[in-house]
Amino acid sequence: MLRALKKLFHRPALRFGLARDRRHGRLRDPRFVSFVAQSNRKSLNTDLRDVMLNSRAFFRRVLLTAAILGATWVAIESAQALSVF
């Protein structure tokens, strides 16, 4: 049982891109990394905190809009129900 757990959690030692990692393919190849660094493409925004804050603000606006629309619908339906009586 201990051997199975050790084998499950074992990660092979890689020497900073010099060895090939079968799990990740070309992403650890230093030639590929230098090619991507030299190409003049738009850099990818990897700041996940900004993305998270922007998505929270977006969902907050969506929930607020849904709440306002729901309250408006309840008010309209209540006004129609009261007009029947």
Backbone as CSV, one residue per row, in Angstrom:
resi,resn,N_x,N_y,N_z,CA_x,CA_y,CA_z,C_x,C_y,C_z
1,MET,0.822,-1.190,0.000,0.000,0.000,0.000,0.867,1.256,0.000
2,LEU,1.932,1.262,0.807,2.823,2.415,0.861,3.523,2.623,-0.475
3,ARG,3.917,1.542,-1.128,4.579,1.635,-2.422,3.641,2.225,-3.479
4,ALA,2.361,1.849,-3.429,1.388,2.381,-4.386,1.191,3.880,-4.188
5,LEU,1.114,4.335,-2.928,0.978,5.769,-2.662,2.228,6.532,-3.093
6,LYS,3.402,5.947,-2.835,4.638,6.601,-3.227,4.729,6.730,-4.743
7,LYS,4.312,5.701,-5.442,4.339,5.727,-6.904,3.315,6.717,-7.449
8,LEU,2.180,6.843,-6.756,1.142,7.748,-7.198,1.566,9.208,-7.081
9,PHE,2.248,9.558,-6.000,2.625,10.945,-5.757,4.055,11.287,-6.173
10,HIS,4.757,10.376,-6.812,6.133,10.646,-7.229,6.149,11.531,-8.462
11,ARG,6.971,12.563,-8.427,7.162,13.421,-9.591,8.626,13.338,-10.002
12,PRO,8.907,13.074,-11.259,10.304,12.974,-11.689,11.006,14.329,-11.616
13,ALA,12.270,14.280,-11.289,13.055,15.507,-11.181,13.419,15.992,-12.574
14,LEU,13.051,17.220,-12.882,13.387,17.824,-14.170,14.430,18.900,-13.924
15,ARG,15.346,19.030,-14.819,16.430,19.995,-14.641,16.157,21.257,-15.452
16,PHE,15.182,22.007,-15.030,14.861,23.322,-15.586,14.759,23.319,-17.104
17,GLY,14.003,22.402,-17.655,13.742,22.400,-19.082,14.725,21.597,-19.900
18,LEU,15.765,21.037,-19.289,16.732,20.275,-20.063,16.231,18.868,-20.346
19,ALA,15.403,18.345,-19.478,14.840,17.011,-19.683,13.438,17.152,-20.252
20,ARG,13.026,16.185,-21.019,11.685,16.198,-21.600,10.665,15.716,-20.571
21,ASP,9.592,16.435,-20.444,8.516,16.037,-19.559,7.393,15.497,-20.423
22,ARG,7.078,14.232,-20.262,6.073,13.601,-21.117,4.680,14.113,-20.841
23,ARG,4.449,14.639,-19.644,3.108,15.113,-19.305,2.750,16.399,-20.026
24,HIS,3.702,17.286,-20.238,3.400,18.611,-20.771,3.809,18.796,-22.223
25,GLY,4.459,17.871,-22.811,4.786,17.970,-24.229,5.752,19.092,-24.540
26,ARG,5.365,19.981,-25.464,6.265,21.017,-25.967,6.381,22.222,-25.049
27,LEU,5.532,22.346,-24.043,5.536,23.556,-23.241,6.787,23.703,-22.383
28,ARG,7.489,22.620,-22.098,8.717,22.725,-21.308,9.963,22.733,-22.188
29,ASP,9.787,22.716,-23.471,10.920,22.736,-24.386,11.488,24.158,-24.420
30,PRO,12.777,24.354,-24.087,13.324,25.717,-24.041,13.313,26.399,-25.408
31,ARG,13.407,25.636,-26.481,13.364,26.258,-27.817,11.986,26.845,-28.080
32,PHE,10.943,26.140,-27.659,9.592,26.637,-27.853,9.357,27.894,-27.025
33,VAL,9.860,27.916,-25.798,9.692,29.079,-24.934,10.406,30.292,-25.520
34,SER,11.609,30.107,-26.043,12.324,31.240,-26.636,11.632,31.721,-27.906
35,PHE,11.034,30.803,-28.674,10.287,31.210,-29.861,9.088,32.068,-29.481
36,VAL,8.373,31.656,-28.454,7.206,32.422,-28.022,7.648,33.780,-27.481
37,ALA,8.761,33.828,-26.772,9.247,35.092,-26.213,9.688,36.052,-27.306
38,GLN,10.238,35.535,-28.410,10.728,36.394,-29.480,9.632,36.835,-30.446
39,SER,8.543,36.110,-30.506,7.481,36.497,-31.424,6.769,37.736,-30.885
40,ASN,6.282,38.552,-31.771,5.684,39.836,-31.377,4.174,39.709,-31.223
41,ARG,3.743,38.736,-30.482,2.314,38.567,-30.247,1.906,39.313,-28.988
42,LYS,0.610,39.567,-28.908,0.085,40.235,-27.721,0.281,39.320,-26.519
43,SER,0.799,39.889,-25.457,1.061,39.072,-24.275,-0.250,38.717,-23.587
44,LEU,-0.287,37.553,-23.024,-1.465,37.061,-22.332,-1.484,37.601,-20.911
45,ASN,-2.603,38.163,-20.519,-2.724,38.687,-19.166,-2.886,37.516,-18.203
46,THR,-1.879,37.267,-17.411,-1.920,36.143,-16.490,-2.187,36.572,-15.059
47,ASP,-2.559,37.831,-14.885,-2.862,38.296,-13.544,-4.272,37.840,-13.187
48,LEU,-4.365,36.711,-12.505,-5.654,36.105,-12.222,-6.463,36.898,-11.205
49,ARG,-5.782,37.689,-10.397,-6.513,38.482,-9.406,-7.375,39.530,-10.092
50,ASP,-6.842,40.207,-11.127,-7.629,41.184,-11.869,-8.802,40.522,-12.577
51,VAL,-8.560,39.361,-13.158,-9.629,38.638,-13.847,-10.723,38.264,-12.855
52,MET,-10.318,37.806,-11.681,-11.284,37.408,-10.662,-12.102,38.610,-10.186
53,LEU,-11.444,39.744,-9.965,-12.165,40.931,-9.516,-13.123,41.440,-10.587
54,ASN,-12.697,41.414,-11.852,-13.573,41.852,-12.929,-14.778,40.928,-13.082
55,SER,-14.554,39.626,-12.949,-15.672,38.692,-13.088,-16.636,38.824,-11.907
56,ARG,-16.135,39.071,-10.713,-17.017,39.293,-9.562,-17.870,40.538,-9.766
57,ALA,-17.259,41.616,-10.262,-18.010,42.847,-10.512,-19.069,42.610,-11.585
58,PHE,-18.741,41.859,-12.622,-19.699,41.554,-13.683,-20.878,40.766,-13.134
59,PHE,-20.613,39.710,-12.350,-21.694,38.910,-11.782,-22.519,39.704,-10.773
60,ARG,-21.885,40.627,-10.058,-22.618,41.482,-9.131,-23.604,42.364,-9.901
61,ARG,-23.155,42.909,-11.054,-24.050,43.719,-11.877,-25.190,42.890,-12.449
62,VAL,-24.886,41.655,-12.862,-25.921,40.770,-13.400,-26.957,40.449,-12.328
63,LEU,-26.507,40.129,-11.112,-27.442,39.831,-10.028,-28.271,41.054,-9.640
64,LEU,-27.661,42.227,-9.634,-28.395,43.448,-9.315,-29.458,43.726,-10.372
65,THR,-29.111,43.554,-11.643,-30.071,43.748,-12.726,-31.218,42.750,-12.621
66,ALA,-30.903,41.500,-12.316,-31.945,40.478,-12.162,-32.855,40.801,-10.982
67,ALA,-32.295,41.296,-9.895,-33.101,41.649,-8.731,-34.026,42.826,-9.049
68,ILE,-33.522,43.815,-9.764,-34.348,44.971,-10.135,-35.471,44.539,-11.069
69,LEU,-35.147,43.700,-12.052,-36.179,43.214,-12.972,-37.218,42.370,-12.238
70,GLY,-36.778,41.543,-11.299,-37.715,40.734,-10.511,-38.625,41.596,-9.658
71,ALA,-38.064,42.606,-9.017,-38.875,43.501,-8.187,-39.875,44.270,-9.046
72,THR,-39.457,44.690,-10.234,-40.357,45.384,-11.152,-41.493,44.469,-11.587
73,TRP,-41.170,43.233,-11.887,-42.195,42.266,-12.313,-43.201,42.020,-11.186
74,VAL,-42.712,41.871,-9.945,-43.606,41.665,-8.803,-44.506,42.890,-8.618
75,ALA,-43.969,44.088,-8.774,-44.768,45.304,-8.608,-45.847,45.397,-9.689
76,ILE,-45.501,45.076,-10.912,-46.476,45.129,-12.011,-47.568,44.093,-11.807
77,GLU,-47.187,42.870,-11.444,-48.185,41.820,-11.208,-49.080,42.160,-10.014
78,SER,-48.518,42.755,-8.979,-49.319,43.151,-7.820,-50.297,44.254,-8.197
79,ALA,-49.850,45.207,-8.998,-50.734,46.289,-9.435,-51.871,45.729,-10.287
80,GLN,-51.576,44.774,-11.141,-52.636,44.162,-11.971,-53.607,43.371,-11.093
81,ALA,-53.097,42.665,-10.092,-53.974,41.895,-9.211,-54.871,42.813,-8.385
82,LEU,-54.324,43.931,-7.910,-55.125,44.872,-7.127,-56.161,45.576,-7.998
83,SER,-55.858,45.770,-9.268,-56.821,46.436,-10.154,-58.026,45.545,-10.460
84,VAL,-57.866,44.217,-10.310,-58.979,43.296,-10.534,-60.000,43.455,-9.431
85,PHE,-59.555,43.648,-8.196,-60.471,43.779,-7.059,-61.005,45.161,-7.062
